[in-house]
Amino acid sequence: MYRGFLISALTATTLLAAAGAPAIAGEAIDPAVSEDRFAVLVDAFARNGDGAALTSLLRESHAIYDQRSTAAIVRMRGWILLALAQVGLPADAVIFALEELDTGHDGYLVAAAARALRSSAPRPEFAPFIMQAVGNMRYRDDAVMFDSY
């Protein structure tokens, strides 16, 4: 079901045009979209507050990640998490941030997940995941920048 994702009719024309895709409401986004256009699309979702669309892009089985390098997937998923931090992390996206904090070893992606989690209501249940992330990232000094894709 998540192999292609559909955009709501309200934002389809604007978002697809921004991504360089045909402006037909409900049309699936081309999984071979360039990273630059992907970033434009994610930014447009964030500007429109479309947390559901952003969350659907986090699913690892999404076709958008097919035939992409690990580094590209890290950048893409990190950018989505940063967009979710802007709009507020939806309840159904919390699991993606927690999973990254629990098992992640890439500084950019773990930092993006932490920032996304920070945009949600604090809960004591998050503490073990944050502590796990601290342990996972120990001795890994990675400089990260979130200014642009």
C-alpha positions in Angstrom: 0.0 0.0 0.0 2.9 2.4 0.7 4.7 1.7 -2.5 3.3 4.8 -4.0 1.8 7.6 -2.0 -1.0 9.8 -2.9 -1.3 13.5 -2.2 -4.5 15.0 -0.8 -6.6 16.8 -3.4 -6.1 20.1 -1.6 -2.4 20.3 -2.0 -1.7 18.1 -5.0 -1.5 20.7 -7.6 0.9 23.0 -5.7 3.1 20.2 -4.3 3.4 18.2 -7.5 4.2 21.4 -9.5 6.9 22.3 -6.9 8.4 18.9 -7.3 8.3 19.1 -11.0 5.8 16.3 -11.3 2.6 16.4 -13.4 0.0 18.5 -11.6 -2.8 15.9 -11.4 -4.6 15.5 -8.1 -4.2 12.0 -6.6 -1.4 11.0 -9.0 1.4 9.0 -7.3 4.8 10.7 -6.9 7.5 9.3 -9.1 9.8 7.3 -6.8 12.8 8.2 -9.1 12.4 11.9 -8.2 15.8 13.6 -7.7 16.9 14.4 -4.2 16.7 18.1 -4.8 13.1 17.8 -5.9 12.4 15.5 -3.0 13.7 18.2 -0.6 11.4 20.8 -2.3 8.4 18.4 -1.9 9.2 17.7 1.8 9.6 21.5 2.4 6.2 22.1 0.7 4.6 19.5 2.9 6.1 21.1 6.0 4.9 24.6 4.9 1.4 23.2 4.5 1.6 21.4 7.9 0.9 18.0 6.2 2.4 15.7 8.9 0.5 12.7 7.5 2.2 13.0 4.1 5.6 13.4 5.8 5.0 10.4 8.1 4.1 8.2 5.1 7.5 9.1 3.6 9.3 7.7 6.6 8.2 4.1 6.0 11.3 2.2 5.0 9.4 0.2 2.4 8.4 3.3 0.5 9.3 3.2 -3.1 11.0 6.6 -2.9 14.0 4.8 -1.3 14.4 2.1 -4.0 17.7 2.1 -5.8 19.1 4.8 -3.5 22.4 4.8 -1.7 22.5 4.5 2.1 23.8 8.1 2.3 21.0 9.4 0.2 18.4 7.6 2.3 19.9 9.0 5.5 19.7 12.5 4.0 16.2 12.0 2.9 14.8 10.5 6.1 16.7 13.1 8.2 15.1 15.9 6.1 11.7 14.4 6.7 12.3 14.2 10.4 13.4 17.9 10.4 10.2 18.8 8.5 8.2 17.0 11.1 10.0 18.9 13.8 8.7 22.1 12.2 5.1 21.0 12.0 5.0 19.0 15.3 5.6 15.3 15.4 2.3 13.5 14.9 1.6 10.6 17.2 1.9 8.0 14.5 5.4 9.4 13.6 6.8 9.1 17.1 7.7 5.5 16.5 10.0 6.5 13.7 11.9 9.0 15.8 12.2 6.5 18.7 13.4 3.8 16.5 16.1 6.0 15.1 17.2 7.0 18.6 17.2 3.4 19.8 19.1 1.9 16.9 20.7 4.7 14.8 24.4 5.2 14.4 24.4 8.1 11.9 24.9 11.4 13.6 22.7 13.4 11.1 19.8 11.0 11.4 19.9 10.6 15.2 20.1 14.4 15.7 17.2 14.9 13.3 15.2 12.3 15.2 16.0 14.0 18.5 14.9 17.3 17.1 11.7 15.8 15.8 11.0 14.2 19.2 11.6 17.5 20.9 8.7 19.0 19.0 6.3 16.6 20.7 5.0 16.6 24.2 7.7 15.3 26.6 7.0 12.0 28.1 9.0 10.0 30.6 8.8 6.9 28.3 11.1 8.7 25.9 14.0 8.8 28.3 15.4 5.3 27.7 15.5 6.0 23.9 17.3 9.2 24.4 19.8 7.5 26.7 20.3 4.7 24.2 21.0 7.3 21.5 23.6 9.0 23.7 25.3 5.5 24.1 25.0 4.8 20.4 26.6 8.1 19.5 29.4 8.0 22.1 32.8 8.4 20.5 31.2 9.5 17.2 31.9 13.2 16.7 29.8 14.1 13.6 29.2 17.6 12.7 25.6 18.1 11.5 24.0 21.0 9.8 20.3 21.4 9.3 20.3 24.7 7.4 19.6 23.3 4.0 19.3 19.9 2.2 
